[in-house]
Amino acid sequence: MTTTSEDQLANSTNEASLLRTQARSEEIESAIAEDPSPFRMLTGARPTGSLHLGHYLGTIRDWVRIQDLGVDTWILVADYQVITDRDGVGPLRERVLGLLTDYIAAGIDPTRATIFTHSAVPALNQLMLPFLSLVTEAELHRNPTVKAELEATDGRAMSGLLLTYPVHQAADILFCKANLVPVGQDQLPHLEQTRLIAQRFDRRYGRADPERPVFRRPDALLSEAPHILGTDGVKMSKSRGNTIELRMSADETARMLRKAKTDADRHITYDPEHRPEVSNLLLMASLATGEAPEAIAERIGDKGAGTLKALVTEAVNEMLAPVRARRAELADDEAYLLDVLHAGNEKANERADRTLHQVREAMHMIY
């Protein structure tokens, strides 16, 4: 059993590591502002359904910001990762194109960003083999995401793909030589696993070029992503039906927000600890308008939850109006969406083939 002093030491170490990561993230933000050219960002998501307000406010707006600063941006549609924890993939083609539609409508620019799918880049996935030789089973089981998924399986056997999920993520990042990954604090262990794999590859197999490693060590760009609750007061989740999807109409959004959970106190205040549901609505309005949630609460005062919901509805619909207009245009042009995806896949394949060749050189596997 771990002693109290060991627990304290572990917590202290984790806190110190987080502080270092935060400091490094701030350095990177400053460096990007001066010259974005040394940076390449890799990010993405699984195509499991439509993107919602939590995705938009929590991550995608930040991706667009980084792209607009001039950082070379790579966006992964992680279709292979859909099968890590489920028996089937569902209407995958529809979901991939829907995700692509949401990305572009939200501001990802295909002329400046490379958007690609796992399944279309064989060399990326082939990197899994040498990478798996660099990690132990115990390390994989210690990964927080793997541990959480295992605890949620209710005794169901974990698939090999789910167990090796962190290694697949490492391949996603390293194949394109990305050195910048926007993450939340809970995702830092994944990035650390990627850094370890890159380091161990050089130690075990050497370098194709003695002057530099095969892989750059990726840094975290820590996101201060707001924690947006669903309309029922718990985590926003597509499976719970408590989300405001980007594809919804203004009227559908209004209906969702009218039934949003609040509390019995008519006086509106911003108090996330004691009034999480009311504070969540205020946070939505704040992120949509740029006005502080405290100021919005003060302006509403004793006018109650009805006034709050009306204000949030207006703010969210106004913010999403251009996104939804662009989304409607894109949804009617599948040929364009496929052209974007094919171009991104072609570029990703070129990069992956070069990286795999460098890996095989370092491993003395060029015959």
C-alpha positions as CSV (number, residue, x, y, z in Angstrom):
1,M,0.0,0.0,0.0
2,T,1.3,3.5,-0.9
3,T,2.1,5.6,2.2
4,T,0.9,9.1,2.8
5,S,4.4,10.5,2.3
6,E,4.6,8.6,-1.1
7,D,1.3,10.0,-2.1
8,Q,2.4,13.5,-1.1
9,L,5.6,13.1,-3.1
10,A,3.7,11.9,-6.1
11,N,1.3,14.8,-5.9
12,S,4.2,17.3,-5.5
13,T,6.0,15.8,-8.5
14,N,2.8,16.0,-10.6
15,E,2.2,19.6,-9.6
16,A,5.8,20.6,-10.4
17,S,5.5,18.8,-13.8
18,L,2.3,20.7,-14.5
19,L,3.8,24.0,-13.6
20,R,6.8,23.3,-16.0
21,T,4.3,22.4,-18.7
22,Q,2.3,25.6,-18.2
23,A,5.5,27.7,-18.3
24,R,6.6,25.9,-21.5
25,S,3.2,26.4,-23.0
26,E,3.3,30.1,-22.3
27,E,6.8,30.3,-24.0
28,I,5.4,28.6,-27.1
29,E,2.5,31.0,-27.3
30,S,5.0,33.9,-27.3
31,A,7.2,32.2,-29.9
32,I,4.2,31.6,-32.2
33,A,3.3,35.3,-32.0
34,E,6.9,36.1,-33.1
35,D,7.4,33.4,-35.8
36,P,4.9,30.5,-36.3
37,S,7.1,28.8,-39.0
38,P,8.9,26.3,-36.7
39,F,5.7,24.8,-35.4
40,R,3.4,22.1,-36.7
41,M,0.2,21.3,-34.8
42,L,-1.5,17.9,-34.8
43,T,-5.0,17.5,-33.3
44,G,-8.3,15.9,-34.2
45,A,-11.2,13.7,-33.0
46,R,-13.1,10.5,-33.6
47,P,-16.0,10.7,-36.0
48,T,-18.7,9.4,-33.6
49,G,-21.3,12.0,-34.2
50,S,-22.0,15.7,-34.8
51,L,-19.9,18.3,-33.0
52,H,-21.6,20.3,-30.3
53,L,-21.2,23.6,-28.5
54,G,-18.8,22.0,-26.0
55,H,-16.5,21.0,-28.8
56,Y,-16.7,24.4,-30.5
57,L,-16.1,26.5,-27.4
58,G,-13.7,24.0,-25.7
59,T,-11.3,23.1,-28.6
60,I,-12.2,24.1,-32.1
61,R,-12.1,27.8,-31.7
62,D,-8.6,27.4,-30.3
63,W,-7.5,25.3,-33.2
64,V,-8.8,28.0,-35.6
65,R,-6.9,30.6,-33.6
66,I,-3.7,28.7,-33.8
67,Q,-4.2,28.1,-37.5
68,D,-4.9,31.8,-38.1
69,L,-1.6,32.7,-36.3
70,G,0.2,30.8,-39.2
71,V,1.0,27.5,-37.5
72,D,1.1,24.5,-39.9
73,T,-2.1,22.7,-38.9
74,W,-2.9,19.0,-39.3
75,I,-6.3,17.7,-38.4
76,L,-6.9,14.0,-37.9
77,V,-10.3,12.4,-38.5
78,A,-9.6,9.3,-36.3
79,D,-11.8,6.8,-38.0
80,Y,-9.8,3.7,-36.9
81,Q,-10.2,4.8,-33.3
82,V,-13.9,4.5,-33.5
83,I,-13.5,0.7,-33.2
84,T,-11.3,0.8,-30.1
85,D,-14.2,0.4,-27.7
86,R,-17.2,-0.7,-29.7
87,D,-18.4,-3.6,-31.8
88,G,-19.4,-1.6,-34.9
89,V,-18.7,1.7,-36.5
90,G,-22.2,2.9,-37.3
91,P,-22.8,5.2,-40.4
92,L,-19.1,6.0,-40.5
93,R,-19.0,7.6,-44.0
94,E,-21.8,10.0,-43.0
95,R,-20.0,10.8,-39.8
96,V,-16.6,11.4,-41.3
97,L,-18.1,13.8,-43.9
98,G,-20.2,15.4,-41.1
99,L,-17.1,16.0,-39.0
100,L,-15.3,17.5,-42.0
101,T,-18.3,19.8,-42.6
102,D,-18.3,20.9,-39.0
103,Y,-14.6,21.6,-39.0
104,I,-14.6,23.7,-42.1
105,A,-17.8,25.6,-41.1
106,A,-16.2,26.4,-37.7
107,G,-13.2,28.0,-39.4
108,I,-10.7,25.3,-40.3
109,D,-9.3,26.3,-43.7
110,P,-8.4,23.4,-46.0
111,T,-6.0,25.7,-47.9
112,R,-4.0,26.1,-44.7
113,A,-4.8,22.9,-42.8
114,T,-4.2,19.3,-43.7
115,I,-7.3,17.2,-42.9
116,F,-6.9,13.5,-43.2
117,T,-8.2,10.1,-42.0
118,H,-6.4,7.3,-40.2
119,S,-7.5,4.6,-42.5
120,A,-6.2,6.3,-45.6
121,V,-2.6,6.6,-44.4
122,P,-1.0,3.0,-44.2
123,A,2.5,4.2,-43.3
124,L,1.2,6.0,-40.3
125,N,-0.4,2.9,-39.0
126,Q,2.7,0.8,-39.8
127,L,4.6,2.9,-37.3
128,M,2.6,1.1,-34.6
129,L,4.9,-2.0,-35.0
130,P,8.2,-0.5,-34.0
131,F,6.5,1.8,-31.5
132,L,4.9,-1.1,-29.7
133,S,8.4,-2.6,-29.2
134,L,9.2,0.5,-27.1
135,V,6.5,0.3,-24.5
136,T,5.6,-2.3,-21.9
137,E,2.2,-3.8,-21.1
138,A,2.4,-2.3,-17.6
139,E,3.0,1.2,-19.0
140,L,-0.1,0.8,-21.2
141,H,-2.3,-0.3,-18.3
142,R,-1.1,2.7,-16.3
143,N,-2.3,5.2,-18.9
144,P,-5.3,7.1,-17.4
145,T,-7.5,6.8,-20.5
146,V,-6.9,3.0,-20.7
147,K,-7.5,2.7,-16.9
148,A,-10.7,4.6,-17.1
149,E,-12.0,2.6,-20.1
150,L,-11.1,-0.6,-18.4
151,E,-13.1,0.4,-15.3
152,A,-16.0,1.3,-17.4
153,T,-16.2,-2.0,-19.3
154,D,-18.1,-3.8,-16.5
155,G,-15.9,-6.9,-16.8
156,R,-15.9,-6.9,-20.6
157,A,-12.6,-7.9,-22.1
158,M,-10.5,-4.9,-23.4
159,S,-9.6,-5.1,-27.0
160,G,-6.0,-5.0,-28.1
161,L,-6.6,-1.8,-30.0
162,L,-8.0,-0.1,-26.9
163,L,-5.0,-1.2,-24.8
164,T,-2.6,0.2,-27.5
165,Y,-4.6,3.4,-28.0
166,P,-1.8,5.6,-26.5
167,V,0.7,4.1,-29.0
168,H,-1.6,4.8,-31.9
169,Q,-1.9,8.4,-30.7
170,A,1.9,8.6,-30.6
171,A,2.0,7.4,-34.3
172,D,-0.6,10.1,-35.1
173,I,1.7,12.8,-33.7
174,L,5.1,11.6,-34.8
175,F,4.4,10.5,-38.3
176,C,4.0,14.1,-39.5
177,K,6.8,15.4,-37.2
178,A,4.3,17.5,-35.2
179,N,5.9,19.4,-32.4
180,L,2.8,21.1,-31.0
181,V,-0.3,19.3,-29.6
182,P,-3.1,21.3,-28.0
183,V,-4.3,19.4,-24.9
184,G,-6.1,19.7,-21.7
185,Q,-4.4,18.8,-18.4
186,D,-6.0,15.3,-18.4
187,Q,-4.4,14.5,-21.8
188,L,-0.8,15.2,-20.7
189,P,0.0,11.5,-20.0
190,H,-0.7,10.7,-23.6
191,L,1.7,13.3,-24.8
192,E,4.3,12.2,-22.3
193,Q,4.0,8.6,-23.7
194,T,4.6,10.0,-27.2
195,R,7.7,11.9,-26.0
196,L,9.0,8.7,-24.4
197,I,8.5,6.7,-27.5
198,A,10.4,9.2,-29.6
199,Q,13.2,9.2,-27.1
200,R,13.4,5.5,-26.8
201,F,13.4,5.1,-30.6
202,D,16.6,7.1,-30.8
203,R,18.2,5.3,-27.9
204,R,17.4,1.8,-29.3
205,Y,17.7,2.2,-33.0
206,G,20.0,5.2,-33.4
207,R,19.4,8.0,-35.9
208,A,19.1,8.0,-39.7
209,D,21.0,11.4,-39.4
210,P,23.6,11.5,-36.6
211,E,23.1,15.2,-36.3
212,R,19.4,15.1,-35.3
213,P,16.8,12.6,-34.0
214,V,14.3,11.0,-36.3
215,F,11.4,12.5,-34.3
216,R,10.9,15.9,-32.8
217,R,9.8,15.9,-29.2
218,P,6.2,17.3,-29.2
219,D,5.2,20.0,-26.7
220,A,1.8,20.5,-25.1
221,L,0.0,23.7,-25.8
222,L,-2.2,23.7,-22.7
223,S,-5.7,24.7,-23.3
224,E,-7.8,26.6,-20.8
225,A,-10.8,24.9,-22.3
226,P,-14.0,25.9,-20.4
227,H,-16.0,23.0,-18.9
228,I,-19.4,23.3,-20.5
229,L,-22.2,21.2,-19.0
230,G,-25.1,19.8,-20.9
231,T,-28.6,21.1,-20.7
232,D,-29.3,18.6,-17.9
233,G,-26.5,19.9,-15.7
234,V,-24.1,17.1,-16.3
235,K,-21.2,16.6,-18.8
236,M,-22.2,17.5,-22.3
237,S,-22.4,14.2,-24.2
238,K,-24.0,13.1,-27.5
239,S,-25.1,9.9,-25.9
240,R,-27.1,11.8,-23.2
241,G,-29.0,13.9,-25.7
242,N,-28.0,17.1,-23.7
243,T,-26.0,18.8,-26.4
244,I,-26.5,21.8,-28.6
245,E,-25.1,20.6,-31.9
246,L,-23.6,22.9,-34.5
247,R,-26.0,21.5,-37.1
248,M,-29.1,22.5,-35.1
249,S,-31.3,25.3,-36.2
250,A,-31.8,28.4,-34.1
251,D,-35.3,27.1,-33.1
252,E,-33.9,23.8,-32.1
253,T,-31.3,25.5,-30.0
254,A,-33.9,27.6,-28.3
255,R,-36.0,24.5,-27.5
256,M,-32.9,22.8,-25.9
257,L,-32.0,25.9,-23.8
258,R,-35.6,26.4,-22.6
259,K,-35.5,23.0,-20.9
260,A,-32.0,23.6,-19.5
261,K,-31.8,22.8,-15.8
262,T,-31.4,25.8,-13.4
263,D,-32.4,26.1,-9.7
264,A,-35.2,27.7,-7.6
265,D,-33.4,31.0,-6.8
266,R,-34.7,33.8,-9.0
267,H,-31.8,36.1,-8.4
268,I,-29.1,35.2,-10.9
269,T,-25.5,35.0,-9.7
270,Y,-22.3,33.4,-11.1
271,D,-21.3,30.8,-8.5
272,P,-19.9,27.7,-10.2
273,E,-19.4,25.8,-7.0
274,H,-22.9,26.3,-5.5
275,R,-25.0,27.1,-8.6
276,P,-23.4,25.0,-11.3
277,E,-26.4,24.9,-13.7
278,V,-27.1,28.7,-13.6
279,S,-23.3,29.4,-13.8
280,N,-23.0,27.1,-16.8
281,L,-25.6,29.1,-18.7
282,L,-23.8,32.3,-17.8
283,L,-20.6,30.8,-19.0
284,M,-22.1,30.0,-22.4
285,A,-23.3,33.5,-22.8
286,S,-19.9,34.9,-21.7
287,L,-18.0,32.7,-24.2
288,A,-20.5,33.7,-27.0
289,T,-20.3,37.4,-26.3
290,G,-17.0,38.1,-24.6
291,E,-18.7,39.7,-21.6
292,A,-17.7,38.5,-18.1
293,P,-20.2,36.0,-16.6
294,E,-20.4,38.1,-13.4
295,A,-21.4,41.2,-15.4
296,I,-24.1,39.2,-17.3
297,A,-25.5,37.9,-14.0
298,E,-25.5,41.4,-12.5
299,R,-27.4,42.7,-15.5
300,I,-30.1,40.0,-15.2
301,G,-30.4,40.4,-11.4
302,D,-33.8,39.3,-10.2
303,K,-35.3,38.7,-13.6
304,G,-35.0,35.0,-13.2
305,A,-34.0,31.9,-15.2
306,G,-36.4,32.7,-18.1
307,T,-34.6,35.9,-18.8
308,L,-31.2,34.1,-18.5
309,K,-32.2,31.4,-20.9
310,A,-33.5,34.0,-23.4
311,L,-30.2,35.9,-23.2
312,V,-28.2,32.7,-23.6
313,T,-30.2,31.6,-26.6
314,E,-29.8,34.9,-28.4
315,A,-26.0,35.0,-27.7
316,V,-25.4,31.4,-28.8
317,N,-27.6,31.6,-31.9
318,E,-25.9,34.9,-32.9
319,M,-22.4,33.3,-32.4
320,L,-23.3,30.2,-34.4
321,A,-25.2,31.9,-37.2
322,P,-22.3,32.2,-39.6
323,V,-21.1,28.7,-38.7
324,R,-24.5,27.2,-39.5
325,A,-24.8,29.2,-42.7
326,R,-21.5,27.9,-43.9
327,R,-22.4,24.4,-42.8
328,A,-25.6,24.4,-44.9
329,E,-23.6,25.4,-48.0
330,L,-21.0,22.6,-47.4
331,A,-23.6,19.9,-46.6
332,D,-25.0,20.4,-50.2
333,D,-21.5,20.0,-51.8
334,E,-20.3,16.5,-51.1
335,A,-17.9,16.6,-54.1
336,Y,-16.0,19.5,-52.5
337,L,-15.8,17.7,-49.1
338,L,-14.4,14.6,-50.8
339,D,-11.9,16.8,-52.7
340,V,-10.7,18.3,-49.4
341,L,-10.3,14.9,-47.8
342,H,-8.5,13.3,-50.8
343,A,-6.1,16.2,-50.9
344,G,-5.4,16.0,-47.2
345,N,-5.0,12.2,-47.4
346,E,-2.5,12.6,-50.3
347,K,-0.4,15.0,-48.4
348,A,-0.5,12.9,-45.2
349,N,0.6,9.8,-47.2
350,E,3.5,11.7,-48.7
351,R,4.6,12.8,-45.2
352,A,4.0,9.3,-43.7
353,D,6.0,7.5,-46.4
354,R,9.0,9.8,-45.8
355,T,8.8,9.3,-42.1
356,L,8.5,5.5,-42.4
357,H,11.5,5.4,-44.8
358,Q,13.6,7.4,-42.1
359,V,12.4,4.9,-39.5
360,R,13.4,1.9,-41.6
361,E,16.8,3.5,-42.3
362,A,17.5,4.0,-38.6
363,M,16.4,0.4,-38.0
364,H,18.7,-0.8,-40.9
365,M,15.7,-2.3,-42.7
366,I,16.4,-0.9,-46.2
367,Y,17.1,-3.9,-48.3
